[in-house]
């Protein structure tokens, strides 16, 4: 589109590439996102299936894996104005049936697991400390939603000096328009966007160390 040419003219969208050590981040692939009557929609099931394809290859390569899920504290005002915008989030406490990780992409022993109460995987967690102490500078980002917690985490990853690489097939949203717009925006400003096939190829070639 002609009106988008301004991004190229102004020098946006330059590639980041891989750094020296990469980890996989899986954001909020919880059971509640499998159902449109819960928090699901559009391509979320496909994104989970694609991540389930990526995960064994990442593990076989010995890459660190981090899992994060949203868990409401169950106390009034616990997640602040976030709950005013999305009241259903107050119900997603640790014992809610929709709170567990989807089994096909659930953590295994030795992988980093955290809980959050807001959009970004960095806010109110020890994630940045784990990345720093593990000498990780590149993140393969998967999860949901593209326009919400994925985008917030990518913006914060950029602010912490990470190289975010969003695996396009492995992120999902409840509607197409915010998904597409957020992928475009992240590509222009904060992250590289790669397909699942590209990332699997990078793993085979040892590029995603």
C-alpha positions as CSV (number, residue, x, y, z in Angstrom):
1,X,0.0,0.0,0.0
2,X,1.3,3.4,-1.0
3,X,0.7,5.0,2.4
4,X,3.0,2.4,4.0
5,X,5.9,3.3,1.8
6,X,6.8,5.9,4.4
7,X,8.2,3.2,6.7
8,X,10.7,2.2,4.1
9,X,11.6,5.7,3.2
10,X,12.3,6.5,6.9
11,X,14.4,3.4,7.4
12,X,12.2,1.2,9.5
13,X,12.2,-2.6,9.4
14,X,15.9,-3.3,9.3
15,X,16.7,-6.9,10.2
16,X,18.1,-7.8,13.6
17,X,19.3,-11.4,13.1
18,X,20.5,-13.8,15.7
19,X,22.8,-12.9,18.5
20,X,25.1,-15.2,20.4
21,X,22.5,-17.3,22.4
22,X,18.8,-17.9,21.7
23,X,15.9,-19.0,23.9
24,X,12.3,-19.9,23.0
25,X,9.6,-18.0,24.8
26,X,6.0,-19.4,24.8
27,X,3.4,-16.9,26.0
28,X,0.0,-17.8,27.5
29,X,-0.8,-20.9,25.5
30,X,-3.3,-21.9,28.1
31,X,-6.4,-24.1,27.8
32,X,-8.8,-21.1,27.9
33,X,-7.4,-19.8,24.6
34,X,-8.6,-23.0,22.8
35,X,-12.2,-22.0,23.0
36,X,-14.0,-18.9,21.5
37,X,-16.3,-19.0,24.5
38,X,-13.2,-18.6,26.6
39,X,-10.5,-16.3,25.2
40,X,-9.9,-18.0,21.9
41,X,-10.6,-17.2,18.3
42,X,-9.2,-16.8,14.8
43,X,-5.9,-18.7,14.5
44,X,-5.1,-19.6,18.1
45,X,-5.4,-23.4,17.7
46,X,-3.2,-23.4,14.6
47,X,-0.6,-21.3,16.4
48,X,-0.5,-23.8,19.3
49,X,-0.2,-26.7,16.8
50,X,2.7,-24.9,15.0
51,X,4.4,-24.3,18.3
52,X,4.0,-28.0,19.2
53,X,5.9,-28.7,16.0
54,X,8.7,-26.2,16.8
55,X,9.2,-27.2,20.4
56,X,10.7,-30.7,19.8
57,X,13.2,-29.2,17.4
58,X,14.2,-26.5,19.9
59,X,14.6,-29.0,22.7
60,X,16.7,-31.3,20.4
61,X,19.0,-28.3,19.7
62,X,19.5,-27.8,23.5
63,X,18.0,-24.3,23.4
64,X,16.6,-22.9,26.6
65,X,12.8,-22.7,26.8
66,X,10.7,-20.3,28.9
67,X,7.0,-20.6,29.5
68,X,4.8,-17.9,30.9
69,X,1.1,-17.9,31.7
70,X,-1.4,-15.3,32.9
71,X,-2.8,-16.0,36.4
72,X,-5.0,-13.5,38.2
73,X,-4.4,-13.1,41.9
74,X,-8.0,-13.6,42.9
75,X,-8.1,-10.5,45.1
76,X,-10.1,-7.3,44.3
77,X,-8.1,-4.9,42.2
78,X,-5.3,-7.4,41.8
79,X,-4.7,-6.7,38.1
80,X,-5.8,-3.1,38.2
81,X,-7.3,-1.4,35.2
82,X,-6.5,-4.4,33.0
83,X,-9.5,-6.0,34.6
84,X,-11.7,-3.0,33.9
85,X,-10.9,-3.5,30.2
86,X,-11.1,-7.3,30.2
87,X,-13.2,-8.3,33.3
88,X,-13.0,-12.0,32.4
89,X,-9.3,-12.0,33.3
90,X,-10.2,-11.7,37.0
91,X,-11.7,-15.2,36.8
92,X,-8.5,-16.8,35.4
93,X,-7.0,-17.7,38.8
94,X,-4.5,-20.5,39.3
95,X,-7.3,-23.1,40.0
96,X,-9.4,-22.1,37.0
97,X,-9.9,-25.0,34.6
98,X,-8.7,-22.8,31.7
99,X,-5.5,-21.7,33.5
100,X,-3.1,-24.7,32.8
101,X,-0.8,-24.8,29.8
102,X,-2.1,-26.6,26.8
103,X,-0.5,-30.1,27.2
104,X,1.1,-30.2,23.7
105,X,3.2,-27.2,24.6
106,X,3.5,-27.6,28.4
107,X,6.8,-27.3,30.2
108,X,9.0,-30.2,31.0
109,X,11.5,-30.6,33.8
110,X,14.4,-28.0,33.6
111,X,12.5,-25.4,31.6
112,X,11.9,-21.9,33.0
113,X,8.3,-21.3,34.1
114,X,6.8,-18.1,35.3
115,X,3.4,-16.5,36.0
116,X,2.3,-13.0,35.2
117,X,-0.6,-10.7,36.1
118,X,-0.2,-8.3,33.2
119,X,0.5,-8.3,29.4
120,X,4.3,-8.4,29.2
121,X,6.3,-11.5,30.2
122,X,8.8,-9.0,31.8
123,X,6.5,-7.0,34.0
124,X,6.5,-8.2,37.7
125,X,8.5,-11.4,36.9
126,X,12.1,-12.5,37.1
127,X,12.3,-13.1,33.4
128,X,14.9,-10.4,32.6
129,X,17.1,-11.7,35.4
130,X,16.9,-15.3,34.0
131,X,17.8,-14.0,30.5
132,X,20.8,-12.0,31.8
133,X,22.2,-14.8,34.0
134,X,21.7,-17.2,31.1
135,X,23.6,-14.8,28.7
136,X,20.6,-15.0,26.3
137,X,20.4,-12.1,23.8
138,X,17.9,-13.5,21.3
139,X,14.3,-14.6,21.8
140,X,12.2,-16.8,19.5
141,X,8.7,-15.5,20.5
142,X,5.6,-17.6,20.3
143,X,2.2,-17.4,22.0
144,X,-0.8,-15.2,22.3
145,X,-2.3,-12.9,21.7
146,X,-0.3,-11.3,18.9
147,X,-1.8,-7.8,19.6
148,X,-1.7,-8.2,23.4
149,X,0.8,-10.1,25.4
150,X,3.1,-11.1,22.5
151,X,3.4,-7.5,21.4
152,X,3.9,-6.2,24.9
153,X,6.6,-8.8,25.6
154,X,8.4,-8.0,22.3
155,X,8.4,-4.3,23.0
156,X,9.9,-4.9,26.5
157,X,12.4,-7.4,25.1
158,X,13.6,-4.7,22.7
159,X,13.8,-2.3,25.6
160,X,16.0,-4.8,27.5
161,X,18.4,-5.1,24.5
162,X,17.1,-8.5,23.3
163,X,16.8,-9.5,19.7
164,X,13.1,-10.7,19.4
165,X,12.2,-13.0,16.5
166,X,8.5,-13.6,16.3
167,X,7.7,-17.0,14.7
168,X,4.7,-15.9,12.6
169,X,2.9,-19.3,12.4
170,X,3.3,-19.7,16.2
171,X,1.6,-16.6,17.4
172,X,-2.2,-16.2,17.4
173,X,-5.0,-13.7,18.1
174,X,-8.7,-13.8,18.4
175,X,-9.2,-11.8,15.2
176,X,-7.3,-11.4,12.0
177,X,-7.0,-7.6,11.8
178,X,-5.2,-7.0,15.1
179,X,-3.0,-10.0,14.4
180,X,-1.9,-8.7,11.0
181,X,-1.5,-5.1,12.2
182,X,0.6,-6.1,15.2
183,X,2.9,-8.3,13.1
184,X,3.5,-5.4,10.7
185,X,4.2,-3.0,13.6
186,X,6.6,-5.4,15.4
187,X,8.5,-6.0,12.2
188,X,8.9,-2.3,11.5
189,X,10.0,-1.3,15.0
190,X,11.0,-4.1,17.4
191,X,11.5,-7.6,16.0
192,X,12.2,-9.8,13.0
193,X,9.3,-11.9,11.7
194,X,10.1,-15.4,10.5
195,X,7.9,-18.3,9.4
196,X,8.0,-21.7,11.2
197,X,9.8,-23.2,8.2
198,X,12.5,-20.5,8.3
199,X,13.1,-21.1,12.0
200,X,13.2,-24.9,11.6
201,X,15.7,-24.3,8.8
202,X,17.8,-22.0,11.0
203,X,17.8,-24.7,13.7
204,X,19.0,-27.3,11.3
205,X,21.8,-25.0,10.1
206,X,22.8,-24.2,13.6
207,X,22.1,-20.5,13.1
208,X,19.8,-20.2,16.1
209,X,22.4,-21.1,18.7
